[in-house]
Amino acid sequence: MTDPELADLRRRAEAGDSDAVDELIERAGERGDTAELRRLADSGSSDAADVLVELAGERGDMTELRRLADGGNTDAADVLMELDED
């Protein structure tokens, strides 16, 4: 994806285009782009938060999981507990 295409998707997502949000989440998940997922989750996308939790869990990123759990994400808290048990 080119920079102009990414910028267009972001613009559309910010304007409320749910298809653009979905595409950004999918692409960010494929790239492992936690910054993009964080930005989308922080703007209210629960789907982005779900992908971010999944990615952080796969990577064993306890810092990200704690940040999400501290923000009230129960899925992140569950993954933290699972990782702590291992």
Secondary structure, 3 states (H helix, E strand, C coil): CCHHHHHHHHHHHHCCCHHHHHHHHHHHHHHCCHHHHHHHHHCCCHHHHHHHHHHHHHHCCHHHHHHHHHCCCHHHHHHHHHHHHC
